[in-house]
Amino acid sequence: MIPTVFIHLKTGNEYLVLHRGVVNATNAQDGEQMVLYTPYTKNPGHNPWYVREETEFDTKFKEKDNG
């Protein structure tokens, strides 16, 4: 997957989606599909990584328009 920039709808902050379809292995949510993402900055190696349930992510973020 090619990393893609998304915008948080509430804050306007940009995030780089590193991977979709990460599997949640926590017992209560076993098998749930997650999104792995990080703040989009010039120095991404020092940013935290986050995961969010995929359908929740899709309601709170939109793909950045590069046009």
RODO-2510 file (C-alpha; in nm, 4 decimals, decimal comma):
residues 67
     n   res          X          Y          Z
     1     m     0,0000     0,0000     0,0000
     2     i     0,1262     0,3462    -0,0880
     3     p     0,0992     0,5809     0,2141
     4     t    -0,1801     0,8351     0,1616
     5     v    -0,2449     1,1679     0,3351
     6     f    -0,5778     1,2090     0,5128
     7     i    -0,7250     1,5126     0,6896
     8     h    -0,8983     1,4886     1,0270
     9     l    -1,2391     1,6495     0,9694
    10     k    -1,2620     1,8125     1,3142
    11     t    -0,9073     1,9508     1,3532
    12     g    -0,7838     1,9805     0,9950
    13     n    -0,4611     1,8039     1,0951
    14     e    -0,2955     1,5889     0,8291
    15     y    -0,2102     1,2237     0,8867
    16     l    -0,0274     0,9694     0,6781
    17     v    -0,2094     0,6372     0,6535
    18     l     0,0568     0,3680     0,6616
    19     h    -0,1692     0,0643     0,6289
    20     r    -0,5368    -0,0310     0,6200
    21     g    -0,6616    -0,3724     0,7235
    22     v    -0,4429    -0,4154     1,0300
    23     v    -0,6053    -0,6898     1,2393
    24     n    -0,6923    -0,6137     1,6020
    25     a    -0,5838    -0,9135     1,8091
    26     t    -0,7301    -0,7933     2,1411
    27     n    -0,9605    -1,0671     2,2743
    28     a    -1,2760    -0,8519     2,2865
    29     q    -1,2230    -0,7123     1,9343
    30     d    -1,0380    -1,0024     1,7742
    31     g    -1,0384    -0,9740     1,3957
    32     e    -1,1572    -0,6125     1,3825
    33     q    -1,0042    -0,4206     1,0894
    34     m    -0,7921    -0,1208     1,1879
    35     v    -0,6085     0,1681     1,0186
    36     l    -0,2450     0,2431     1,1091
    37     y    -0,1594     0,6142     1,0767
    38     t     0,0816     0,8825     1,1954
    39     p     0,0923     1,2641     1,1890
    40     y     0,2085     1,3908     0,8487
    41     t     0,5262     1,5919     0,9073
    42     k     0,8661     1,6417     0,7455
    43     n     1,0259     1,4117     1,0041
    44     p     0,7881     1,1124     1,0262
    45     g     1,0420     0,8841     1,1938
    46     h     0,9866     1,0611     1,5257
    47     n     0,6048     1,0656     1,5272
    48     p     0,3792     0,8304     1,7245
    49     w     0,1790     0,5685     1,5375
    50     y    -0,1949     0,5328     1,5978
    51     v    -0,4563     0,2704     1,5159
    52     r    -0,8288     0,3292     1,4826
    53     e    -1,1139     0,0997     1,3856
    54     e    -1,1518     0,1251     1,0076
    55     t    -1,5183     0,2322     0,9865
    56     e    -1,4650     0,4925     1,2603
    57     f    -1,1590     0,6235     1,0765
    58     d    -1,3645     0,6605     0,7578
    59     t    -1,6194     0,8802     0,9388
    60     k    -1,3579     1,1105     1,0969
    61     f    -1,1054     1,1514     0,8135
    62     k    -1,1097     1,2279     0,4421
    63     e    -0,8404     1,1720     0,1832
    64     k    -0,6518     1,4910     0,0983
    65     d    -0,7275     1,6247    -0,2475
    66     n    -0,3959     1,6584    -0,4300
    67     g    -0,5453     1,8593    -0,7141
***
